[in-house]
Amino acid sequence: MESLFSELCEMANAGATIQLIEHKEHRFLGFAKVVRCLLEKWDQLEDWFQESINKAIRERKSAPEPFPIADDKMNLLLLYGLLNPIMALNMMSQKEDTNQVDVLLSVFRLRKTVLDETPPVKDKMHFFFFTKSGTSRDS
């Protein structure tokens, strides 16, 4: 069985390189910004894809593909709920005036809340997106 990376390379471009030159464990942290941007622009993306379909129908052309990740919004919310606190911890630990006690305390809190495996995912949803006052963190 081939690696996921080589299979993705083959899907993207037949004949492309299928060797991972160097793996960095922290590279996924930049993905949090991409997911946040997708979630912030979700409604506009859906509208744009729908309008392009409507325009093709009006002009009697073949309709383009619908929004490819339309059914994945909840998955992206869950992923962002995991990545965002880890990204914040990473940023805090890289500051020039980093206090090691604060970083270790944040790691402990993160482990006891977001990364705790015992409660079901439904119970974590409130923690990911709402503060104690009940308002959304992003608003």
C-alpha positions as CSV (number, residue, x, y, z in Angstrom):
1,M,0.0,0.0,0.0
2,E,1.3,3.4,-1.0
3,S,1.5,6.4,1.3
4,L,-1.4,8.9,1.4
5,F,1.0,11.6,0.1
6,S,2.0,9.6,-3.0
7,E,-1.7,8.8,-3.7
8,L,-2.6,12.5,-3.4
9,C,0.2,13.4,-5.7
10,E,-1.0,10.9,-8.3
11,M,-4.6,12.2,-8.0
12,A,-3.4,15.8,-8.4
13,N,-1.1,15.3,-11.4
14,A,-0.2,12.0,-13.0
15,G,3.5,11.7,-13.2
16,A,4.2,14.2,-10.5
17,T,6.8,13.6,-7.9
18,I,5.7,11.3,-5.2
19,Q,8.5,11.7,-2.7
20,L,8.1,13.8,0.4
21,I,11.3,15.7,0.7
22,E,11.0,16.7,4.4
23,H,8.3,16.3,6.9
24,K,7.6,19.0,9.5
25,E,5.2,18.2,12.3
26,H,4.2,21.8,12.9
27,R,3.1,22.6,9.3
28,F,-0.5,21.8,10.0
29,L,-0.7,24.9,12.3
30,G,-0.9,27.2,9.3
31,F,-4.0,25.2,8.2
32,A,-6.0,26.8,11.0
33,K,-5.8,30.2,9.2
34,V,-7.0,28.6,6.0
35,V,-9.9,26.9,7.8
36,R,-10.9,30.1,9.6
37,C,-10.9,32.0,6.3
38,L,-13.1,29.4,4.7
39,L,-15.5,29.5,7.6
40,E,-15.6,33.3,7.6
41,K,-16.4,33.4,3.9
42,W,-18.6,30.4,3.8
43,D,-21.9,32.2,2.9
44,Q,-20.2,34.2,0.1
45,L,-18.6,31.0,-1.3
46,E,-22.0,29.2,-1.4
47,D,-23.6,32.3,-3.0
48,W,-20.8,32.5,-5.6
49,F,-21.0,28.8,-6.6
50,Q,-24.8,29.0,-6.7
51,E,-24.7,32.2,-8.9
52,S,-22.3,30.6,-11.3
53,I,-24.7,27.6,-11.6
54,N,-27.6,30.0,-12.2
55,K,-25.7,32.0,-14.8
56,A,-24.8,28.8,-16.7
57,I,-28.5,27.7,-16.6
58,R,-29.6,31.2,-17.9
59,E,-27.0,31.1,-20.7
60,R,-27.9,27.5,-21.5
61,K,-24.4,26.2,-20.9
62,S,-23.3,23.2,-18.9
63,A,-23.5,23.9,-15.2
64,P,-20.2,24.0,-13.3
65,E,-19.6,21.8,-10.3
66,P,-21.4,22.9,-7.1
67,F,-19.6,24.0,-4.0
68,P,-17.3,21.0,-3.5
69,I,-17.2,21.2,0.3
70,A,-20.8,22.2,0.9
71,D,-21.5,19.3,3.2
72,D,-18.3,19.7,5.2
73,K,-18.9,22.9,7.2
74,M,-19.4,21.0,10.5
75,N,-16.3,19.0,10.0
76,L,-14.4,22.3,9.4
77,L,-15.9,23.8,12.5
78,L,-14.7,20.8,14.5
79,L,-11.3,20.9,13.0
80,Y,-10.9,24.6,13.6
81,G,-12.1,24.1,17.2
82,L,-9.1,21.7,17.7
83,L,-6.5,23.7,15.7
84,N,-7.2,27.2,17.0
85,P,-6.3,26.6,20.7
86,I,-3.2,24.7,19.6
87,M,-2.2,27.5,17.3
88,A,-2.7,30.0,20.1
89,L,-0.5,27.9,22.4
90,N,2.2,27.7,19.7
91,M,2.2,31.5,19.2
92,M,2.3,32.1,23.0
93,S,5.3,29.7,23.4
94,Q,7.3,31.5,20.7
95,K,7.0,35.0,22.1
96,E,10.2,36.7,23.2
97,D,8.9,37.3,26.7
98,T,7.5,33.7,27.1
99,N,6.9,32.6,30.6
100,Q,7.4,28.9,30.8
101,V,4.9,28.5,33.7
102,D,2.2,30.2,31.6
103,V,3.0,27.9,28.6
104,L,2.9,24.8,30.7
105,L,-0.3,25.9,32.4
106,S,-1.9,26.5,29.0
107,V,-0.8,23.0,27.8
108,F,-2.4,21.5,30.9
109,R,-5.7,23.5,30.4
110,L,-5.7,22.5,26.7
111,R,-5.3,18.9,27.6
112,K,-8.1,19.0,30.2
113,T,-10.6,20.8,27.9
114,V,-10.2,20.6,24.1
115,L,-8.0,17.6,23.9
116,D,-9.9,15.6,26.6
117,E,-11.1,12.4,24.9
118,T,-13.7,11.4,27.6
119,P,-16.7,13.7,26.8
120,P,-18.6,13.2,23.5
121,V,-17.9,15.7,20.7
122,K,-21.4,17.2,21.1
123,D,-20.5,18.4,24.6
124,K,-17.3,20.0,23.3
125,M,-19.0,22.1,20.7
126,H,-20.2,24.7,23.2
127,F,-16.6,25.0,24.5
128,F,-15.1,25.5,21.1
129,F,-17.3,28.3,19.9
130,F,-18.8,30.1,22.9
131,T,-17.5,32.0,25.9
132,K,-19.0,31.7,29.4
133,S,-21.3,34.6,28.6
134,G,-22.9,32.6,25.8
135,T,-21.7,34.8,23.0
136,S,-19.8,33.6,20.0
137,R,-16.0,34.0,20.3
138,D,-15.7,35.2,16.7
139,S,-18.4,37.9,17.0
